[in-house]
Amino acid sequence: MIRYLQIIGLFWTTSLAAELEYRLNFVIATFSSLLNLGGNFFSLFLFYRTGYAFAGWSWQEALIVLSFFTFLQGISSTFLEPNLNRIVQQVEQGTLDFVLLKPISSQFWLSFRSLSLWGLPDIIFGLIILGYAGGQLNLKLSNYLVAVLPIIFGSLILYSLWFLLAATSIWFVKIYNATEVLRGLLGAGRYPISAYPLIYRLFFTFVIPVVFLTTIPAQTILGRVSPTIEIVMLGLAILLLSLASLFWRYALRFYTSASS
């Protein structure tokens, strides 16, 4: 474990050094995040401006859902997208060969090799919205603390889904469009799950578990989730992580390398 933590430190130090060579990109990323957040905020405002409210969710409570969605967007842009999207490129160009030859877990290398600063604005904005909405609802420090584990579980679920999809590039090299479809589906997490008809709620719970990424953490911070739901969320995270690891090992059996 210590060895892998040291390797992550080396990976991210190198990535940060490379990213800081283009500091203007951070300003552009911040502006882009503001525009994206403004669009999400405005679309949510359109529902509430006439007094309408999603069932069981006030305006401030819906903002908490949006804050978790924005935060996870930042996590994706900082940790997941720079790494997992490159799997497709490495399979296509044959550079995955060099990863497999390294004396380290290929899944670990592919998952932690890079770090991007351009997702930090979303992380910061998500925390700001969370602090503002929580202040309006008079939430205590304990409310925020109990939401830490659900957001970690949600991040692991998001990583597993993304990695599973990226691993299919072993068979289907051009998988970029499918990745965008996944991002689009995950975009449903900007609203509470009650905003959708029953059929969509079932889909976003049992097929693409979007509900566990934003709605459940928001309900946890509001004190509406029982320990049973959190245990289910933990079990789902472990299941998907295990499935991602097993699926990657299975997929590698069909990888023929660039020279075959």
Buried (B, 14 or more C-beta within 10 A) or exposed (E): EEEEEEBBEEBBEEBEEEBEEEEEBBEEBBEBBEEBBEEBBEEBEEBBEEEEBBEEBBBBBBBBBBBBBBBBBBBBBBBBBBBBBBBBEBBBEEEBBEBEEEEEBBBBBBBBBBBBBBBBBBBBBBBEBBEBBBEBBEBEEEBBEBBEBBBBBBBBBBBBBBBBBBBBBBEEEEBEEBBEEBEEBBEBBBBBBEBBEEEEBEBBBEEBBBBBBBBBBBBBBBEEBEEEBBEBBBEBBBEBBEBBBEBBEEBBEEBEEBEE
